[in-house]
């Protein structure tokens, strides 16, 4: 299928080949997967052979495989990254997702380039520049509102991609250095230690506690289910699900959920069409709340909101199911309308207000017998279910089937018969059968028998939506001959579809080179190698500081820039309470202290700190 600005793409995560195949089967128009190295999830690498297998499956549906090559690179890593780019291209990948601009100075294959969200894409100027240097698809910052997205879409012809589900980074992507400062593990190199998920205390300038031991930087998870049509109308064409480290049930469940929602939009708004082929049938009802989430927020898409963090836990508590009503020896009862099952996983907040969990050995109605000997549960304790055993069992089995619609035409030829298959994308093949034209003794039965044999496409990726018999008279044909003809036609059509799969080349960069929106770059530019310096110099940048990972920054600097504002969360914002000053606050975790400074003009919070002792001056 060709793409256009009215094409809507559902983009799902692939931890590995198996997950990617299931994402395609559950309705993804594209999947993104890490290669052998240099992806932004260091623990989710995959071999080139796995990418090749995944691409072959995806291309059957004209779905795409995008390979993440989106870390910043050391000089000695550039050649390895270049080789992976070529290997991915030769394996059938449709695009590379890139953060490091040094890659654009290398001999890359003729493959489409997508700008990672790590390149911090939140302005018209930045997006326009990325398009001018050859990026055909750009992942916008998660923090943007509908109005900001609309303004960007009006100024670019690049395909705009946006995260619609999953974990949210509290910092602007590519602008978080806390992990590297504290542990030496760089988020820009796929090794984030997730300091934002830790508990912190918050104090004002006089040392007074505002909050104690809460997860103040831990955002709820992204869920744009209610905003998909608005996002499409604003210009988003690729709807991305986060989760290359999530489990298979999450990928199946969430992909099926958004496939259902996007299909509904396209039924209601025919100006939109899917980015790949085939329709999905699911053996379960998608329920995104049943797989990993930290509660949900639509972040800033519809405007700033108070309730975007989950201060109690960064873990998956699950869906509320009721409260403990009785406690006995080795059992407890729950006041709940939800059916509970053997093997369910439940969670609750204990006396220390920490999330605890248990497994249900046996469920007898509302009376539950846990595997744990001592749960510490008391009457009135709220319970949550973070594993629905029956739902998980549905997902452990084959849970989806995806079929490409075809029309069949069976006609006479001078020396026999011909079967033509034409799929929903207009790809067509014809296979011929040399056979005598024997008259049928029972006309009605003959017509029915031919239709029945030709329509048996169950073991293929096709389903028949029309069977046209163009015969001068009812004919007798052996079932075996018709079956062989149908099988050959289906195999030929699948081969023709693979040959017709559209794999657009890399866009040409503008000449002369487009100027970068700024002439100076601080460490926030993430310039980590000589080729990146060469790229930015060629595009008019005259001063470049090395990336933070080079360990050259001295003293306290902004380790995180975020649109999340703790002053706003605690009703201390000058815009909420006139006369309040945006004085610095302090975040504390054990002996670790971070200073919060507030840029009220931009409505941003800076989390400031410095490299741990011993790291300054040590090359990355």
N, C-alpha and C positions, 0 to 999 in steps of 0.2 A: 504493500500500500504506500502511496506517496503521502508525504506530510504537507501540511499547510498551516496557516495561522489559525484556522478553525478546527484543527485536529487536536483532540484531547488525549493525552498520554498518561496512563497510570504506570508509575515507576516504582518497582518494589525492590527490597534489599535481597541479596543473595550471599549468605555466609559462605556457601560452598556450592558445588555443582548441583547436588540434590535439592538444596533449598531453592536455587534458581529455577530448576525445572518445575518444582511445585508452584512457585510464584507464577510462572507462565501458565501452568494448568489451571490456576485459580484466577486468571484474568489479567495478569500484568501485560501491558503493552511493551514494557521494557524492564530489564533488571540491571542493577549495578553490582559489581563484584570486584574484589581485590585480586590483583595478580600475584606473582611470586613474592613481591616486596614493593615498598614505596606507596602502599595504600594508606589511607588515614585511619585504618584499624590494624595495628601491627599484628594482632592475633587472628586476623581473618584473611590470611594469604591463601592463594590457590595456584596450582600448577597450570601451565599453558594447555596441557591436554584436557584438563577439566573445563577450561574456557572454551576450547574447541567443541567439546561435547555439548556444552550448554548452548553455544551459538547455533549448532546444528538443530537442536530442538526448538529454540526460539524462532529461528528463521522459517520453520515450517508454518508458523502463524504470522510471518512478517513482523514479529516482535524483535526488539533490539537488545543487544548486550553491550553495556557500557563498562569499561574497565577503569577502576579508580587508580590513578597514578598521581595522587594528590597530596604528597608530603613535600616539604621543602628539602632540598638535596645538598649534600656536601659536594665539593668538586670531584672527589674520587668516586662519587656515586652516579655522576651524570652518564657515563658510558653504559653502566648497567641499566639505568632507566631507559636509555635510548634503545637498548637491545630488547627490553621487555615491551616497549611500544611496538617495535616491528614484529615481535613474536605474537603479540595480541592481535595485531592487524592480520597477520597471516593465518591465525587461528579462527578468524571470522568476526572478531569484535567490531562493533559498529561505531564506537567513539571512545575517546580517552577523556577522563575527568582529571583536570590539571589544576594545581595551585601554583607551582613554581614556574615563573616566566622564563627561567633559564632553559626550560625544555624547548621553547619556541626558537631558540638559537641553534638547535641541533638538527641533524638530518632525520626528521621524523617521517613516518610513512604517510601516504595520502589518506589520512583518516580524520574524521570529524573531531573537533576539539570542543569540550564543554568546560566552562569555567566553574570550578568548585566553589561552593559557598565559602570555603576558606579564603577566597580572594576578596572577601568583604565587599559584597556587591549591594550597596544601598543608595546609590545616587545615579541620576541620569548620566552624568559625565563618566563615571566609572564603567557603566554598562555599555555606553556608546564606544568608549575606547576599546573595551574587550572585543566588541564586534569588529571594530576596524583592524584589529591585529589577527583576526581569523577564528574567533570563537563563534560557533553557530548556535550554541545553547548555553544559557547562563543561569546558575542557581542563585536566586536572589536571597538576600539576608532574611532570616526568619522574623526579624523585628518590624518589617514594613507593614504599613496600613494599606487598605484598599486604595486610598487616594494616592499614596506614594507609588504603588504598583501601577496604577493607571497612568500616572505621569511618566514613568519609565517606559511603559509599553508604547506610549504615543511617540517616543523618540527612537525606537529601535525596531529592526526587523528580525532580530535574533529571537529564537524560541526562549521564552521565559519559564523557568522551573521554580517550584516553590514547595517546601516541606509542608505536608498536610497532616502528618501523624507521627507520633513517637517522641522520643526524648528530646528535650530542648537544652541547648547550651545556654547558660546564663549570660555569657559574654558574646559580643559580636564574634562570629566565627573567624578564626585566623588572628584574633586580637587578644588571646588569652595566654598568659605566660606564667601563671601561678605554679602549674605543675613543674615546669622546667626550673623555676626559681627555687622551689622547695625540694625537689627530688632529682632534678637532672633529666626527667622524662618529659619530652616536649610534646605538647598537643599538636603542634604543627608537623610533627614527625610520627604521628599515629600512636603515641605512647602516653596519653593523658592519664594522670593519677586520680582525676575526678575530685579535686579539692573542694569543688563547689557542692559536693554531696555530703560534706562533713558537717557536724554540729558546731555552731558558733554562738558566742555571747556577744551582745551589742551594747556599747557604752557611749555616752555623750562626752563632750569635752571636759566635763568635771568629774568623769569617772563613774557617773551614775548609770546603773544597768537599765537598759531599755528592754532587753530580752535576754533570757538565759538558756544556753544549751539547746538551741533550735537550729533547724536546717534552713538558715536564712537565705542561702544562695541556691537552694535546690528547687528548681522550677517544677511545677506540675507538667505533665506530658501534653504535647501538642495534639489537638483534635479539631480539625477544620471541617468536620462532617456537615455542619450547618451552613458553611460558607462556600462550598464548592462552586455553586452557580455564580455567586458574586465574584469569586476569584477568576473564573473563566471569563466572565464579562469584563473584568478589569484587565485581562490580557495574559493570564497564566495558561500555559498550554501543556505543561508537564507537572503532574501532581505526585510528589515524592513521599514515600513512606520511609521513615528512619528505621534502622534496625539490623545492621549487618552482624551484630552479636546476639540477636534475639533467637529464640528457639523456633522450631519448625511450626508448631501450632500457632504461634504469633503471626508468622508469615502467611500461612494459609488463611487464618481467620481475618486478619486486617486487610489483606489483599482482596479477599472475597467481599468484604464490607464495602470497600471503595469501588470495586468493580460494579457492584449493585447500584451504588449511588450515582456513579458516572453514567451508567446505562440509562438510569431514570432521567437524568438531565438531558441526554441525547434524544430520548423519546419525546420529551417535552419541548426541546429546542433543536429542530432539525438542521439549524445552521452549523451545529457541532457534529463531528463524527469521530469514531474511534481510530486510534493510531495503528491498530493491528487487526488481524482477522480472527473470526471464530466467536462463537457464543458459548458461555459457560453454564453448566448445570451443577448445582452444589448439593451434596448429600447432607448438609447441615445448614442451619440458619446462622449467618455471621453475627457474632456478638463481641465487638472489640473490647468491651469492659471485662471480658472473661480472660483475656490474656494480658501480659505485663503492662501495667500503667501505674502512674503515680497520681491518679485522679487527672482531670483534664482541664485545659484552658485553650482558648483560641488566641492567646497572647495579645499582640497589638493589632491584629487584622481589623478589628472593629473599634479600636480605640483603647487607651490605657485603662487598666482595671486594677483594683486592689488585690484581688484574690488569685495571684498567679504562682505563688510558692506553696509547697507542701511542707510546713515547718516541722511536722511530727516525725516523718520518716522519708528516706529516699528509696525505700523498698516498695514492693508490690503488696499492699495490704489486701487488696481484693474488693469484691462487691459486698456492701452491707447485707447481712442476712437476718439480723435480729439480735436479741439479747439473751444471756443465760437466765433461765427462770428457776432451775433447781440444780443442786449439786449433790451427788451421792458418791459412794465409794466406787471408783473406777468408771463413773459415768456422769454425765450432766445432761440437762434438757435445755432446749433453746426455743424461745418464743419466736417462731418464724413461719412464714407462709411458703418459703422456698423448699422444694423437695431436696433432701440431703441423701448422700449416697456413701456406701462403703468406699474408702479410699480418698474421699474429699480432703483437701487441705484447708484448714481454717487458721485465721490469725486474730490477734487481739493485742491491745496495749496493756502491759503488765503494771504492777504497782510502781515501777520506776518510770512509767510512761514510755517504755521501749517496746518495739514490736516483737511479739513472740508468736510462735506457731505450733500447730499440732496436726496430726493426721488421724482421721476417723477410721478406726478399725472396722467398726460395725455400726450401722445406722438402723434403729428401730423406730421409725417415725420421727418424733422430736427428741427421742432419747438417743444420745450418741455415746459410744464407748471408744475413747481415744487410745492410740498406741502408747502415749506417754503416761507414765505412772502418776506423776504429780504435775498438773497443769497450772495450779495456782488460781484457777478460775473462781470467781465469786458471783453470786446472784446480781444481775444487773449489768454485767460486763458486756459491752457491745462486741459482736462477732462479725468477722468478714470471711468470705470464701475466696482464696487465691488459687485454688485448684478445684474445678468442677470435674470430677472423675468421669461422669457420663459424657460431658462435652469433649473432654480430652480423648476419650475412646473413639468418638466419632472422627476426630481429626487424625488419629493414629492410622485409620483405615484409608482406603482410597476415598477422597472426599470431594473430588471435582472431576468433571469431564468437559473438555473443550473441543468443539467441532466446527469445522469450516463448512459453510453451506455450498452445495453444488447442485447444478441442474444437469440432468442426463438427457441425451437425445440418442435414440436407437433407430437407425435408418438402414434401408436396403442400399446395396451397391451392386454394380453389374455382376460381381462374382461372389457376393455374400452379403455381409452386414458390417456396419460401422457404429461404434459407440463413442460419442463425444461427451466429455465432462468439462463443464465451464464453472469455475468457482466464483465466489462472491467478489473477487478482485478482478475478474475478467480474464484470468489465466485459463487457457483452454488446451485440451489434448484430444486426439482422436486415435483409437485403436481399431484395427480391422479384423474380421473373422471370415475366413474362407469357408463357406458352407452352402450346401444345396438348399434351395428355397422350397422346403416341403410344406404342403398345405396342412393345416391343423384340422383334426377331426372334430374337435370341440372348440369353437371360436372363443367363447367366453372364457373357458379355462386357459386357453393359450395366451390371451392377452394378460390375464391375471398372473400366470406362471412367469412370463417374461418380466413383468413389473416386479414381482417378488424377488426373483433372482438378481436383477440389476440393482435393486434397492438395498441389498444386504451389504451395507458399508460399515457395519458395527465395529470391526476390528481395525478400521482406518481412522484417520483424523477427520474424515468427511461425513456429512449427513446429507441425504437427498432431500431437496425441497421441491423438486419437480422432475417427473420422468415423462418424456415425450416419445411416443412410439410412432415413427414415421414409416409405416409399412403399408404396402398395397393391399395386403390381405393377412389374416391371422396365419402365423407360421408355427410349425413345430420345431423347437430347438432343444437339444439335450441340456439339462441343468448344468452339467459339468462344463459344457462349452461356454455357456453364459457366465458362469462363475469365473472361469479362467479369463475371459474377456474383461469382466469387471475388475478383477484383481490387477490385471496388467494396466488397465486404464487408470486405476487409483495410484499405482506405483509411478506411472508416467506423470500424472498430475502433481504428485508430491515432488518429483524431481524438477518439474517445470517451475513449481512455486519457489523452490530453493534457488534455481537459476535466475528467477525474476525478482528475488529479494532486493529491495533498494538499499544500497549502502552508499550514502552521499559522501563525497570527498571533503577534505578540509577546505574551508573557505580561504580564498586568497587574501593576504593582508594588503591594506591600503598602501599606495605609493604616491608621494613620499611617506615615510613612516608617520603615523598619527602621533601628535604630542600627548604625553601622559598628562592627566589633569593637574599634577603638581610638578614643580621643578626640584623639590627637595624631598627626600625620604628619610625618616627617622628609623629606629629599630622596628617600628610598626609596619614597615614595608616588607619585612621578612626576606631581605636580600641575603642569601646564604652562600652563593657561589659566584664564580667569575662570569658564568654565562648569564646569570640574572643581572649582574652589574652591566654587562654588555648590552643586554636587552633594554634596560631602563635608560642607559646613556644614549642609545640609538633613538629613543623616544623622548629625548629632551630633558631628562633628569640630570641635574648638574652636581648635586650633593647627595650622597647615599651613605647612611650609617649601616653597619653590619646588623644582621638579624640578632634578636635577643639571645638566640641559641649560641651565638659566638662568645657570649659571656664577657662582653666589653662594657656593659652598662654599670656605672658606679652610683651607689646611693639608691634611694627610693625612686621608683618610676611607676607608671601605671601598668600593673600586671593584668588588668582586666578592664575593659570598657563595656558597660552594659546599660541597656535601656531600663532594666529593672532597678527601681530606686527604693532603698530601705527607708528613706525619709518619708516617701509617699506611702509605703506599706504601713508605717506607724503613725500616720497623720501628722507628720512633722515637716511637710513640704510648705514652702512659703506661698505656693499657689493655693494650698488648702487652708492655711492659717496665716493670713496677712500679718506681716511684721516679724514672722519667724525668719531667722537667718540660716542659710545653708551651711552652717559650720561643719567641720569634719567630724565624723564619728569613728569609732574603733571597733573592728571585728577581732574576736579573740578565740583561739582554739588551743588550749593548753598554753604553752609558752609562745605560740605563734600569734603575732599581732599584725593586723593589716589596717591601714588608714583608708577611710572612705571620704572622697572629696566629690563635690557635686557641681556639675555644670548645668545650672538651671536654664540657661539660654537654649541649650541643645536637649535638655531633659535627659541627661545621662549621668551615670554614677561611675567613678573611677575607683578601682580597688588598688591601692598602692602598697608596694613592698619592695624588697630588694633580694638580690641573689644571696643564697646561703653562704656563709663564710667559707672560703676555700675554693669557691667556684669562679670568682671574679678573675678575669684574665686568662682563664683556662679555655683553650679553643674547644669549639663544639665538637 
